[in-house]
């Protein structure tokens, strides 16, 4: 059974983007919340700095949404390649 690439990419984008939004907003309202995760994302996403502002929360949401879509697409493609190889044996 193969994975549908677009739905998986969309699902990963929504989940990872919502996680970024939730953590960014919670950090804005309760400053120590998810600080380690946001600092990690700040080291990965260029131009993002976890400073606890609304713009920062929107920035991490945008980055996480794009990152989730790309990651979901790559995962589905790799999975489908492995399934195709195993089916041909």
N, C-alpha and C positions, 0 to 999 in steps of 0.2 A: 504494500500500500504506500503510495507516495503522498507527500504533503503538497498542499496548494500554496504556492509561494506568496502570492499577493495577500491572501487572508492572514497568513502567519506573520508576514512583515507588518501588516496593519495592526494586528493584535499586539505584537511586541512593541510597536511604536506607541500605541495607546497606553499600555501598561508601564513602560519605562518613562514615557513623558508624564503620566499621572504621578508616578513615584517622584520624579524630579520636582513637579509642581507642589505636591504635598510636602515634601521635605523642605523645599525652599520657603513655602509660606509658613510652615510650622517654625522654621528657624527664624523667620522674620518676627513672629509673635512671641516665641519662647526661645531666645537666642542660643542656648546650648543644644537644642534639639538637632540631631543628625549632623552635627558639626564635622565629625570625622568623615562621613560620607561626602558631604559637600566639599570638604578640603580635597578629598581624593578626586572628585569630579573636576575641581578647579585645576588639578595637576594634569588632567587628561584633556579637557576641553579648552582649546586656546581662546583667550579673551574673557573667560569666565572667572570671576573672583567672588567667593562667598562672603559678601559683606553685609548680608541681612537686609537688603533693600528689595522693594518690589521689582525693580528692573533686573536685579540679580536673579530673582525667582523666575521671571519670564525667560531670561537668558538660559538658565539651566534647563527649563522646560523645553525650549526650542532645540537645544543641543541633544537632550535625552530622547526627544521624539525622533529626530533624524537618526541618531545612533541606534535606537531600538529598531527602526525600520530596516536599516542596513544590516544589523545583526540578525534579524529575523529572516531576511532574504538570504544571507550567506548560510545560515543554519539550514534552511529549507533546501537550498541548492546542494549543499554537502550531503544532507540526508538522502535526497533523491538520487544523487550519484552513487552512494553506497548501496541503496536498495536496488538500483539498476544493475550494479555489478554483482550483487548477491543473487538476483533473479536469473542472471545469464549463466550462472554456474550450474 
